[in-house]
């Protein structure tokens, strides 16, 4: 034991040898490892740092952020014999009674992780009685009560996160009773605070208790009483519980809303900032719940179904009195706050925005008088508050309701861009940015030149924050022309100003303070969107810009990268330059870009040489854009690119890079076609590895499956060596059952099925071009079974339906009479009819074509 204590003390001093010894011991003999740690943790008189580290190591041996590793660690625990586990659990409980508060705390954390594994299966009978005795027993001092309440709260939190079986009701009742008892006014503040935190974590399991009015009243009255505590921490903790109740038990709030309104509004007006923010959070959360309920009700009504969870309109009922109280918080600006701080001013603004999105038009008559009254006040705080109040109304009311006020506001806001106070200038620029994003058509056309001139001037503003907001406004302004850009118009409103805008934004990038307030990023992103949405009449300017950005890219390789901060800055700039170059390639023709492409590819490959660089996603996206323009000429870069492309495909940890690399493979395949074939063995192996890896993020799977189709279409008959394995993986993916009650998973499975269908389409077309369709015929029955499942799937989205109908048409056209019996089925007709009745023009066209070729095949 003394040797272990010394080992722990050495590890606590970050001794590499001690840390390695501990790691090897855990792997070599886990039962003895965790049992010995528990003994050190529970032994009074041992050095506190060693005991503290022992508890932390026990917790870490059971907990992991990665789901697969978490499951592995819990399985390792559950395979231990019961008596062995008992020799660990008993010291853990004993340590929660330690005279050393830090030891009791870490013991609570470790015990909670064990309890989260065992309590749902009723495997630790001594756990709850011990902790209840700790909480209620007069013989135990406050630190032990606090640690025990923490343990109860952590246990509930971990059980909820792990998503296993719920704790049985009798146990839940006992835990809730102890926790609620801990919040009582007679308890010391530190105990009440620990109890309120525990209650917040346990509420997810209290649904049966909240169904019973007597128990619900007890919980609510205890929490409401805690909001009046003398201790600010207890008051804030109580409001956090109220927020959780609003989210979990909205339908039970009616009896308490008058009290909650009175408590929260008094707190917002009178209490300390931290507590007031918690009270504001109640209304913000309530808004989110009501928005979800209203969306759900609209969806049900559209489908002719009864509304099962009505919105009680609590926010609408309170808005007339609540909004002015929140508007007053907008005058509580902190001139020293950094951009990441969340203060009362920001909490009030966010809440007003949520209210606006919830009550929509009803917010305008409530807040506009405040805006009119203070927008030109002599007090800068009131001017700024008026702007922020106006911003909060921009996203919520109907356009025709707020549009008139937007038109009236722009001249005033342009004046406020020159306000003496920097915070007013910042808010005015932010407001213009939001108007450009949400209501650009309400900016009067005669003001448009003045608006651009003012924003360009603000790009040179001394304050990086104001300049960054001006760049964001230009980004949003340019984004408004995306629809015109998609129609490839000869000119647009931006064309006369394009050169000045780009020059001003480049000057921003060269400012010595461009690292502050996200300024360089905002400027470069504005440049990218200006290029993307430019009209044809500025092509000559874009052609001149390409060598400018190539030169800037070259300069990044001379930047210092002596520490992590410098390296991050360099990689960020390289990523931003990639985005601009990518935008230029999307706009310029082949003849213009071809002379620069060798140099640019050399730069991109040089960036890919840096391991784990943060900008690899942008590099691969730029490579895709280049291949789209130069097409077959891209082949000459493949030998140099291949190792980096394969590395990207195998970058399972940075799954976003993996996804973009997969997309790049698809783009290159479409562009160089059969010339991709020499590289396909390594590419296909890497793609298949990604599907086999159980730890990879699920979002990688759909693009990988879709990529099979891109490669098959590119290489035709040469896809034969990969055919069997590819189709087997597609069939495995298509056999996965879609859950009915998880919206996120339903969305994911729709994306997965869309990718499977795309892959089949590509394979059919590729094999048809290679005269190898007879090799595919054996798989047709399985594909048709998949289509039959889709025909009856109520969760199928329109994208899946469109791809399914396209595949039907391709099968009928490619294989014709050979499969006429198999496609002459009712489910095929249903899919075609569903697409015909979709109302989507493109889908109807695809269905019309598919119906025609199916008819020809059946009659052939």
Phi, psi and omega in degrees: 000319180295323177298319180295319179300315178296322178297317180294319178297321178294317178296325178296337176269012179065036175286116185301322181294318179295318179297319180293319179300316179296317181297317180293322179297316179302318182286327185280319186211076186300315181302314181291324179302306186286328178294318181293321177299318180297324179294317177298315181303321187271353186272111177293144181098339175291154179303133184301317179301322178293318179295319180297316179293324178300315178296320180296320179294323176298313179300315182293333179288346183246348188236141177211151177284324180285131185300315182295317179292323177300314179298318180298317180294320179292324177295323177299320179292312186291340178279350175293145177297149180307312180299326178294315179298322180298324180291347177264317185291323181297313176297327178300312180295321179298323182290338176292347178257016181297147176287345178267112184304321182292328178288316178300322180295310183291329175295322177298319180295313181294317180296324179298323180293319176295316181298323180297330177282318193263324185301317179301339179252013176054048186252002181228075186297335182279346188298302187292314179303322180296313182292322178297321177294321178299320185285318188263341184288127182293338183285348183262133181288168185303318181302325178289321177297317179298312181299321181290321175294320175300318181298316178298317180294315179299321181299312179299318181298315182290321177299319179296315182294320184289336174072021177275201178298150177284158174291141183296159190296322180298317178294316178302315179301314182296318179296315180298319180300316180294320182291313180298322177299324181291339181273347185307149186298338181282347182279153176297155185301318183295328176287319179298321179295315178298321181292322180294321176295318178297320180296318178303318182285335184268348185300332181298336179261006188261020187297323179290324177293321180288343176286336182267118187303320183296314180292320179298316179299321180296314180298313184293318181293324179294317180292315181298322177297324181293336177291348179258008181301156175286341183266126183296324179297319178295317180299314179296319178298322178296318178294327176297323174296318180297321176300315180297322178294320178300322181285316187274329189228045181307318185291353180256006189277340190308317184293344189243358189294324178298314179296316182295322177298314182296316181296311185293317182293322176297317181295317180300322183282322196245338192271174176297157188302315184299321180287318180300321178298321178294322178292321177297322181301330176302314182287324177297317179293321178299321177300314181298318179297315183292324176298316179298318181294320179293321177296318179297317180296316179299318180297315180295319180295321178297327180270005178072026182251153181289148177280120184265334180231088184288150173279129185274357176059038179297319183293317179299323180292332184263348196299322184299322181266328185285317185301315178298326178295317179292325179300326178296331178292340180291345178273002182265046181294146175249109185291342182261359185292143174272175188291343181264355185287144179244095184253184183298319178304313181290320179299317179295319179296315180298318181295317178298322176296316177298318179297317179301318179291337182274312185265348176056241188301333185295343181284334188297307179294343179277317187264332183300323175302323178297317180297311181299322184292325191246353188298333179239030179296155175288339180273118184299328180297321179288322176300313181296318179298320179297318178297314181296324177296320179294318178302320183296340180268353187289332181243092182169290179296159176298152181304317183291338178282314184268343188302317180299318180293326177298313180301319180290333187281331189301312178301321180294318180295323178297324176293320182290344174297342178251019181300147179300332184263133185295327181291326176292317178299318180298313180294322178296317178296320178296318180297315178299320178300316180293322177296318178298327180284317192255331190220042185300329183288350177264003172281118182303136184300327181289343180268346187307312179299319179295323179297311179298318180299318181293319181292320177299318179298320181289338174298335176264007179303143179299324181280122177300327180295315180295316179298321179295320177295323177296319177296319178297322178296318177295323176300310181294323178298312179295325180298334181294345182261015184295322181293318177297321181296322180295337178269003177051054181287154182292326180207166172208180184299335184280336189307313182296339186255358191302314183297316179296321180296313181296317180299318180296320182288325175296322177297324177298316181300331183269000178295142179296338180259021185289349174286342184273152172053030178060027190293311182298318180299315181298319181293314182293322178294324176295319177300315182301315183285329174298317178294314183301321185258018179285157179268173186296332186285001175248016180304320181299323178292317180298321179298325178288333183285329186304308179297331178298314182283331173297319178296318178295322178298316180300323182294335182295334182285348176264356180289145177289146176221051187284336177225176185298324181294315179295320179296317179297317179299316180298312182293324177298314180296319178298320177296318179294320178294323175302317181297320179293314179298320177300317179297320179295318178295329178288340184256332187267158181272171186300317183296326181287318188272337188303318181298337183263350192292321178302314181296317182293317178298322177300318179294316182296318178295327178293322177294321180294340178292335179284117183293138174058025177295145185287349186255013182297327177302311181295325179297312180296322178297321178293320176300320176300314181298319179297316181296328178296327183274313186273345175052238188300332179294348179290342184306326185294344180267353191294321181298318180288325184282329190310309182299325179286325178294316178296320178298319177296320179294334182261007181277070186292332181291312176269078191295335177295321177296318179301315181298314181293322178298320176299316178298324178295320176301315179299316180295314180297320179302316181292331187271322181256354174053234189299342182286356174280344189305317181299342184257001191287329179302309181292321180296312182295321178299318180294319178297316181293322176303319182295326179287331182279337184287117184285344183267350185289149180297139186297336183291349178285328190299312181302311180296328178297313180297318179297326182295331175306318180293321179298316181292318180299317179296326183288319190252354173058238184299334181290354177281350186307318181298338183258357190297305186301313184292321180298312182293324177300316179294322177295319180293322177299315181295322183285344181275352180293132182278138182270128177289153182266348192239015181230103185299322180295317180291324177298316178298317180297315182292329173297318177296320178298315181292322176301318180292321178299315180296319176300319180297315179299318179300313180297318180295316179300313182293320179294316180291327176296315179295332180265009179056041180235024183297334180297335177288339185267342190301327182297339183267351185301316179304319179294321179295320179292325175298320177297315178297324179295319176300317181296327183296334183252008184273114181290341181266002179295133179264175185293329179296318178295317179299316181298315179293323180297316180294321177298319178295319177303314180297318180295318178298315182295319181289320185281322188249345170045231186302337182298335181238022187297325179291324183287329181264353177275065186232156182297323183292330176295315179298322180295315178300317180295319179292321177300318179292321178300324183267011185288334185083354178273120187301314181296318181292322178297319178298316179297318181293323178297314178297314182297320179298321181295313183287330175295316178300316179297319181294317182293323182277347186285000000 
